[in-house]
Amino acid sequence: MTFDKSRDLTNEAEVLKALGHPVRLKIVAGLCTKECNVKNIWECLGLPQATVSQHLALLKNKGIIEGKRDGAEVYYSVIHPLAQKIVAILG
């Protein structure tokens, strides 16, 4: 076995850390199937809006999701290909 010392896996590690929380993983898995607004997400998960908003902010800051404004609503979707692959592998 050989290891590539020059390979930088920092971005991959950051994505894995962000998805390492069950709530964030559920959010990303749900958003891989359909974009949603915050209200739909917290209603589906049965969590307080503040909790969901905190998780969404972290995912957005890591570049895993993005929000698109539609009037007063913001709809979130997954934009990071590695996050999409991880969710697909987990099935």
C-alpha positions, 0 to 999 in steps of 0.5 A: 500500500502506498500513500500520496503525501502530496494529496490535500484532502482538507475540503473532503474532511470539511464536508465529512465533518459538516455531514457528521451531525445526524440533523445536517445529514438528514437536511442534506439527504432531503435537499438532494431530492428536492429544494425546500424552504426553512419552514418545510425543513423544520416541519418535516424534521419536527425541530425548532426553526432556530435549530434548523437555521443554525444547521443550514447556516453551517452547511451554507458556510461550508459550501454544501448548500445554497439558498435562492430567494423567491420573494420572502422565501429562501429555497435551499438545495445541495450544490456540493458534488461530494455531499451528493455522492455521500448521500447517494452511497448511504442510500 
